[in-house]
């Protein structure tokens, strides 16, 4: 940050300028443009609220005419900042994709991932078979509902783990997989 009174570089947390003693206000935290002093060639700092530049080296002052040079410098600085921001966004996106790919690979290799995927397929097939047999026996309704709930639990576990649906906790896919497995007990009891 720079002092708006004398142009001296100061710490962001300073209450007073160490060079001229001027009180620093939050208004001093405006965007700065650096220009060369016409007298000594030193770097002077300009901001949008000051109309006068003060050289910290030779003490000369000059009125700022916001012309092409200042505007070009401002555009250059803004463009540079925007390019850096876009670069950071691309790097962050690339890191997120790599992390997601690693997480997907780990899930495919994990036992819960395999159980959830296979369980969803098997229970889906069973549910479709049970629902198609309902016209022959109403007792199959409970079996069909249990198989459909199991299918739903396994599918949700996979979707949460893959990040298709935002999971409130990391353990939710595991809990859903375990709940789907637990429902095998009532399914077996009602079948036999």
Secondary structure as UniProt FT lines:
FT   TURN            4..6
FT   TURN            12..13
FT   TURN            18..20
FT   HELIX           26..28
FT   STRAND          32..36
FT   TURN            38..40
FT   STRAND          43..47
FT   STRAND          52..54
FT   TURN            56..58
FT   STRAND          61..63
FT   HELIX           68..109
FT   HELIX           111..132
FT   TURN            133..136
FT   TURN            138..139
FT   HELIX           140..162
FT   TURN            170..171
FT   HELIX           172..191
//
